Amino acid sequence: MNKVFDFFSSVKVELSKVTWPKPELTVRLTVIVILVTVVVGFFLGGIDFLLTKLLELILSK
């Protein structure tokens, strides 16, 4: 049981050394990640749609 308390004590010490970002930076980076994810999703969805239509065109002949 003593090892568990030692572990959490070490975790507390290490977390005190972390340089946490300001909330504004966190929000800005979160928005960037969401926008990039949406753009990549639309891009991959568009490619998937085009390849599906191309395959349907090839197989329908």
Secondary structure as the mmCIF struct_conf table of DSSP 4:
data_model
#
loop_
_struct_conf.conf_type_id
_struct_conf.id
_struct_conf.beg_label_comp_id
_struct_conf.beg_label_asym_id
_struct_conf.beg_label_seq_id
_struct_conf.end_label_comp_id
_struct_conf.end_label_asym_id
_struct_conf.end_label_seq_id
HELX_RH_AL_P HELX_RH_AL_P1 ASN A 2 SER A 16
TURN_TY1_P TURN_TY1_P1 LYS A 17 LYS A 17
HELX_LH_PP_P HELX_LH_PP_P1 TRP A 20 LYS A 22
HELX_RH_AL_P HELX_RH_AL_P2 PRO A 23 LEU A 59
TURN_TY1_P TURN_TY1_P2 SER A 60 SER A 60
#
